[in-house]
Amino acid sequence: MRKIVYLSIISFSILFVSLAQAQTLTWTAGGVGGGWYAIAGGISNIVNEKSGGIIVKVIPGGGTVNPRLVDKGDCELGWGLPFLNVAAWNGEDPYDKKHTNLRAIAGGMSLNFFHFYVAADSPIKTMDDVFKQKKALRMAISPTGTSDEWVFRKVLAAYKTDYKELEATGFKFFRGSYAEQASQFKDRNVDSVFTFLATPGAAVTEASIGRSLRLIHFSPEALQSLKQYGIESGKIPAGTYPKAANADEDITTATAGSVILVNKNVSDDVAYRIAKVIHENLDQFRKIHGSLTPYQLKDAVTGLGAIPLHSGAEKYYKEKGILK
């Protein structure tokens, strides 16, 4: 009997110590229904299962707000975008101060693509039709403060226009989450959507099933203007959205990769273990989302957008030989 009691005490003590050593982190991701939210959830499952005591909880966020939350320490982890990382680090639009508490665990992940689509039966064929000719549309966009909306304003600037001018010509803007954008399009409350998602974007797929849509190519004018912010041009491959009216076309658009941001005060041990558990389980990692399929270890130190690597993650990459 004494032996049983003794073993029970030992087991409880081990459990208590394990729980005490566990560390819970919050990851600010993207909107519910978007690729960022789903991918962060998948990565957190790997970390929770295999890191040996790190617990990651995912909450909705957005490309613009995430650097602020991580810099302040309100969230330990967050998705970032290279162009907004540069702005946050330097204290440039849309930020009012330098975010020097930001560090990176890994970059080069999950290319995100800007999707601009209209109803398949719409007379709109090009981006110029909308913003140069100012053919009025009811358009769904992401809320103010998101990376999608920030880039949308940069597109308007490329066309030397803005919300006020467009609304004066009859445009109407609906601001909502990815899921709400798809729902508004399917319910015919809007005629077009401008959104930013890893492919295939679940919300775009959902919209295309509920109502026939056509993806619009970004104009050379818009792409050239966006380059000044570090936003590259790319293509949504043909077949990504089989229900789209132009599913057989490669769609020229703007694109940016994803970065796992971390507050500099997260310990070296935790940052090291997160980097390690991701990259030592890449087979499982790549199954989270189609956009992660091409990712390799060497990509982790690329596309960080001015943010330095966390010293714990840097230690791991040096051990693996991709950094000197």
Residue pairs with C-beta under 8 A, 6 or more apart in sequence:
18 53
21 53
22 53
22 54
22 55
23 53
23 54
23 55
23 270
24 55
24 56
24 57
25 54
25 55
25 56
25 57
25 76
25 77
25 266
25 270
26 56
26 57
26 58
26 59
26 74
26 75
26 76
26 77
27 40
27 44
27 56
27 57
27 58
27 59
27 75
27 76
27 77
27 78
27 79
28 59
28 60
28 61
28 65
28 66
28 69
28 70
28 75
28 77
28 78
28 79
29 36
29 37
29 39
29 40
29 41
29 58
29 59
29 60
29 61
29 66
29 78
29 79
30 36
30 37
30 40
30 60
30 61
30 62
30 63
30 79
30 178
31 37
31 60
31 62
31 142
31 146
31 177
31 178
31 179
32 60
32 177
32 178
32 179
33 177
33 178
33 179
33 182
33 202
33 203
33 206
34 177
34 178
34 197
34 198
34 201
34 202
34 203
35 110
35 112
35 197
35 198
35 199
35 201
35 202
35 289
35 291
36 61
36 79
36 110
36 112
36 198
36 258
37 58
37 60
38 202
38 288
38 289
39 109
39 110
39 198
39 258
39 288
39 289
39 291
39 292
40 58
40 79
41 58
42 285
42 288
42 289
43 56
43 260
43 278
43 285
43 288
44 56
44 57
44 58
46 277
46 278
46 281
46 284
46 285
47 54
47 55
47 56
47 274
47 277
47 278
48 54
48 55
48 56
50 277
50 281
51 273
51 274
51 277
52 273
54 270
54 273
54 274
54 277
56 77
59 75
61 69
61 75
61 78
61 79
62 142
62 143
62 145
62 146
62 147
62 148
63 79
63 80
63 81
63 84
63 146
63 147
63 148
63 150
63 196
64 84
64 94
64 145
64 146
64 147
64 149
64 150
65 145
65 146
66 75
66 78
66 79
66 80
66 261
67 78
67 80
67 84
67 85
67 88
67 95
67 99
67 102
67 261
68 88
68 95
68 99
69 75
69 78
70 76
70 77
70 78
70 80
70 101
70 102
70 261
70 262
70 263
71 88
71 99
71 100
71 101
71 102
71 263
72 101
73 101
73 263
73 265
75 263
76 262
76 263
76 266
77 105
77 260
77 261
77 262
77 266
77 274
78 260
78 261
78 262
79 258
79 259
79 260
79 261
80 88
80 102
80 104
80 258
80 259
80 260
80 261
80 305
80 307
81 112
81 147
81 256
81 257
81 258
81 259
81 305
82 107
82 230
82 256
82 257
82 259
82 303
82 304
82 305
83 229
83 230
83 231
83 256
83 305
84 94
84 147
84 150
84 305
85 102
85 104
85 259
85 261
85 304
85 305
85 306
85 307
86 92
86 229
86 230
86 305
86 306
87 93
87 94
87 95
87 229
88 95
88 98
88 99
88 102
89 98
89 99
89 100
89 102
89 305
89 306
89 307
90 98
90 306
91 97
91 98
91 99
94 145
94 150
101 263
101 264
101 265
102 261
102 262
102 263
102 264
102 307
103 261
103 262
103 263
103 264
103 266
103 271
103 307
103 308
103 309
103 310
103 311
103 313
104 259
104 260
104 261
104 262
104 304
104 307
104 308
104 309
104 310
104 313
105 260
105 261
105 262
105 271
105 274
105 275
105 309
105 310
105 313
106 259
106 260
106 275
106 278
106 279
106 300
106 301
106 313
107 257
107 258
107 259
107 260
107 299
107 300
107 301
107 302
107 303
107 304
107 305
108 257
108 259
108 295
108 299
108 300
108 301
108 302
108 303
109 257
109 258
109 259
109 260
109 292
109 295
109 299
110 198
110 257
110 258
110 289
110 291
110 292
110 295
111 198
111 199
111 234
111 255
111 256
111 257
111 258
111 291
112 196
112 197
112 198
112 255
112 256
112 257
112 258
112 291
113 196
113 197
113 198
113 199
113 201
113 234
113 236
113 253
113 254
113 255
114 148
114 151
114 194
114 195
114 196
114 218
114 253
114 254
114 255
115 193
115 194
115 195
115 196
115 197
115 201
115 204
115 215
115 236
115 253
116 127
116 192
116 193
116 194
116 215
116 216
116 218
116 253
117 192
117 193
117 204
117 207
117 213
117 214
117 215
117 216
117 244
118 124
118 137
118 191
118 192
118 213
118 214
118 216
119 185
119 191
119 192
119 211
119 212
119 213
119 214
120 212
120 213
120 214
120 244
120 245
121 212
122 191
122 192
122 214
123 129
123 135
124 130
124 135
124 137
124 191
124 192
124 216
125 216
126 216
126 217
126 219
127 155
127 216
127 217
127 218
127 219
127 222
128 219
128 221
129 135
130 137
130 192
130 216
131 155
131 156
131 159
131 161
131 166
132 159
134 161
134 166
134 169
134 171
136 166
136 169
136 170
136 171
136 172
137 171
137 172
137 190
137 191
137 192
138 171
138 172
138 174
138 189
138 190
138 191
138 192
139 171
139 172
139 173
139 174
139 190
139 191
139 192
139 193
139 194
140 173
140 174
140 175
140 176
140 180
140 181
140 184
140 185
140 190
140 192
140 193
140 194
140 195
141 148
141 149
141 152
141 173
141 174
141 175
141 181
141 193
141 194
141 195
142 148
142 149
142 152
142 175
142 176
142 177
142 178
142 181
142 194
142 195
142 196
143 149
143 175
143 176
143 177
144 175
146 196
147 196
148 194
148 195
148 196
149 175
151 196
151 226
151 229
151 231
151 254
152 194
153 162
153 163
154 225
154 226
154 229
155 194
155 222
155 225
155 226
156 162
156 163
156 166
157 225
158 221
158 222
158 224
158 225
158 226
159 221
159 222
163 171
163 173
167 173
172 190
174 180
174 181
174 184
174 189
174 190
176 184
178 195
178 197
178 201
178 202
178 203
179 203
179 206
181 190
181 193
181 195
181 203
181 207
182 193
182 203
182 204
182 206
182 207
182 210
184 190
184 193
185 192
185 193
185 207
185 210
185 211
185 213
186 206
186 207
186 210
186 211
188 211
193 204
193 207
195 201
195 203
195 204
197 203
197 204
198 258
198 289
198 290
198 291
199 236
199 237
199 240
199 290
199 291
200 240
200 241
200 290
204 213
204 241
205 241
205 243
207 213
208 241
208 243
208 244
209 243
212 243
212 244
212 245
213 241
213 243
213 244
213 245
214 244
214 245
214 246
215 236
215 241
215 244
215 246
215 249
215 251
216 251
217 251
217 252
217 253
218 233
218 252
218 253
218 254
222 254
223 233
223 252
223 254
226 254
227 233
230 256
230 305
231 254
231 255
231 256
232 254
232 255
232 256
233 252
233 253
233 254
233 255
234 252
234 253
234 254
234 255
235 250
235 251
235 252
235 253
236 250
236 251
236 253
237 250
238 247
238 248
238 249
238 250
239 247
239 248
240 247
241 247
256 303
257 302
257 303
259 303
259 304
259 305
259 307
260 274
261 307
262 271
262 274
262 310
262 313
264 310
266 310
266 312
267 312
268 310
268 311
268 312
268 315
269 312
270 312
271 310
271 311
271 312
271 313
272 312
272 313
272 315
272 316
273 312
274 313
275 300
275 312
275 313
275 316
275 317
276 316
278 285
279 285
279 297
279 300
279 316
279 320
282 295
282 296
282 297
285 292
285 295
286 292
286 293
286 295
297 320
297 322
298 322
300 313
300 317
300 322
301 309
301 317
301 322
301 323
309 317
314 323
317 323
318 324
